[in-house]
Amino acid sequence: MEIIKAFASVIVLYVVSVIYQILYYRSSGYELRENEIICVKGVLFKKKSILEYKKIHAINSKQNIIEKLSKVGANIKIVDNK
């Protein structure tokens, strides 16, 4: 009986994690404007970042093997010179 409870707990945590990932993906985004980039992310607590183009120092991107093979997705990090 304990094994069934533990397995059910793992399944519930997995489902909650998947739902959170979907909500995070759908609530995150960016907008390119004439002089700046506006990034919005977060599910429960929204974070809005505004970065002017003139402050961008470098752009780093990273993809795992699955993203490279399917030619989708990338983790992009914008480095600014504050």
Secondary structure as a PSIPRED ss2 file (coil, helix, strand):
# PSIPRED VFORMAT (PSIPRED V4.0)

   1 M C   1.000  0.000  0.000
   2 E H   0.000  1.000  0.000
   3 I H   0.000  1.000  0.000
   4 I H   0.000  1.000  0.000
   5 K H   0.000  1.000  0.000
   6 A H   0.000  1.000  0.000
   7 F H   0.000  1.000  0.000
   8 A H   0.000  1.000  0.000
   9 S H   0.000  1.000  0.000
  10 V H   0.000  1.000  0.000
  11 I H   0.000  1.000  0.000
  12 V H   0.000  1.000  0.000
  13 L H   0.000  1.000  0.000
  14 Y H   0.000  1.000  0.000
  15 V H   0.000  1.000  0.000
  16 V H   0.000  1.000  0.000
  17 S H   0.000  1.000  0.000
  18 V H   0.000  1.000  0.000
  19 I H   0.000  1.000  0.000
  20 Y H   0.000  1.000  0.000
  21 Q H   0.000  1.000  0.000
  22 I H   0.000  1.000  0.000
  23 L H   0.000  1.000  0.000
  24 Y H   0.000  1.000  0.000
  25 Y H   0.000  1.000  0.000
  26 R H   0.000  1.000  0.000
  27 S H   0.000  1.000  0.000
  28 S C   1.000  0.000  0.000
  29 G E   0.000  0.000  1.000
  30 Y E   0.000  0.000  1.000
  31 E E   0.000  0.000  1.000
  32 L E   0.000  0.000  1.000
  33 R C   1.000  0.000  0.000
  34 E C   1.000  0.000  0.000
  35 N C   1.000  0.000  0.000
  36 E E   0.000  0.000  1.000
  37 I E   0.000  0.000  1.000
  38 I E   0.000  0.000  1.000
  39 C E   0.000  0.000  1.000
  40 V E   0.000  0.000  1.000
  41 K E   0.000  0.000  1.000
  42 G C   1.000  0.000  0.000
  43 V C   1.000  0.000  0.000
  44 L C   1.000  0.000  0.000
  45 F C   1.000  0.000  0.000
  46 K C   1.000  0.000  0.000
  47 K E   0.000  0.000  1.000
  48 K E   0.000  0.000  1.000
  49 S E   0.000  0.000  1.000
  50 I E   0.000  0.000  1.000
  51 L E   0.000  0.000  1.000
  52 E E   0.000  0.000  1.000
  53 Y H   0.000  1.000  0.000
  54 K H   0.000  1.000  0.000
  55 K H   0.000  1.000  0.000
  56 I E   0.000  0.000  1.000
  57 H E   0.000  0.000  1.000
  58 A E   0.000  0.000  1.000
  59 I E   0.000  0.000  1.000
  60 N E   0.000  0.000  1.000
  61 S E   0.000  0.000  1.000
  62 K E   0.000  0.000  1.000
  63 Q C   1.000  0.000  0.000
  64 N C   1.000  0.000  0.000
  65 I H   0.000  1.000  0.000
  66 I H   0.000  1.000  0.000
  67 E H   0.000  1.000  0.000
  68 K H   0.000  1.000  0.000
  69 L H   0.000  1.000  0.000
  70 S H   0.000  1.000  0.000
  71 K C   1.000  0.000  0.000
  72 V C   1.000  0.000  0.000
  73 G C   1.000  0.000  0.000
  74 A C   1.000  0.000  0.000
  75 N E   0.000  0.000  1.000
  76 I E   0.000  0.000  1.000
  77 K E   0.000  0.000  1.000
  78 I E   0.000  0.000  1.000
  79 V E   0.000  0.000  1.000
  80 D E   0.000  0.000  1.000
  81 N C   1.000  0.000  0.000
  82 K C   1.000  0.000  0.000
